Amino acid sequence: MPKIALNFEDGITKIINGMPYEKVSDAAYREGINIPLDCADGACGTCKCHVKSGQYDPGDYIEDALSDEEAEQGYGLACQIVPETDMIIDILASSAACKVATETFPTTIHAINYLSSEIVQLKVSLPESKTIDFLAGQYANIEIPEGGETRSYSFTNKSGTNELEFLIRLVPDGVMSGYLKEKAAVGDQLNIVAPVGSFYIREVENPTLLIAGGTGIAPIISMLEAISGKKDKQPVKVLYGATFDENLVELERINAFSDRLDLTVNACVSRQEDTQYIKGYVTQWINKEYLTEPAYDVYICGPNAMVDAVKDTIKTNEINCENFYTEKFLPTGV
């Protein structure tokens, strides 16, 4: 049965299972998701959506509901589309409007590992036999006990597993940082809301460039987990920057993907004189001498300044990007 990931305008994702020959709208309504729908006959266009990946039968519809130009751009009608493979579909409405309730998952802290003096790997386990399906690159909102505040962190694990992993940078006076340093212990309970976010790996059809700064490497690891299981493999380059050697975490894990991918990994640090890595910034590799493929799909996750610098360098050096996706972050710090 095909899995259908429905992405809503407010960043909430709901992954549902389709039945053989079942239309997307029917699958959604069977799961209690009220996507916009009026006629259900391909005549009104109310259920127009944007297909991001996957193969499907577009069904029958009239020009007033969906033009040929829109169909060529990947738009379709949920009341007519019949998935033939797993699909990712943007629904042109909010999750609230479609009555999609965000799901809260109770978890138990399994491990708290200090990968550096500033970066913690948090592992939590779901109840037995429970898993979370998400798109590689998405994140979860983790509720901090007592105060009830939440903070957002990207998954680093594969989708559909019982154990979840997150990389968390400790920041001065941070609520989550304070909890992890002073109170958190193995066996404690944490509630998480997931999955969330529009930064995720699409169908890999071109050479792919994955660029990360600091803990922005978290969604990149999840993406590598996802694409390493695919049969058709494009060349993948990872550009990974941090401030100090110790903050280039999970490099051994990342390099291990070379056994399953055509993978090149470049790492650098920006603020350390004595370093075993190249000194500088990830932008030093964004040039036509290093990036020799005709076009790339580009994914960037990191601090605002790094993301903006990468975008400017790509433009300046005229690197051809077939698709371009970014996720910026700043520590909340309170």
Secondary structure, DSSP 8 states (H G I E B T S, - for coil): --EEEEE-TTSBEEEEE--TT--HHHHHHHTT---S-S-SSSSS-TTEEEEEE--EE-----TTTS-HHHHHTTEEETTT-EESS-EEEEESS-TTTTT----EEEEEEEEEEESSSSEEEEEEE-STT------TT-EEEEE-TTT--EEEEEB-S-TT-SEEEEEEE--TT-HHHHHHHHT--TT-EEEEEEEE-S-------S-EEEEEEGGGHHHHHHHHHHHTT-SS---EEEEEEESSGGG-TTHHHHHGGGGTS-EEEEEEESS-SS-SSEES-GGGG-STTT--SS-EEEEEEEEHHHHHHHHHHHHHTT--EEEEEEEEE-----
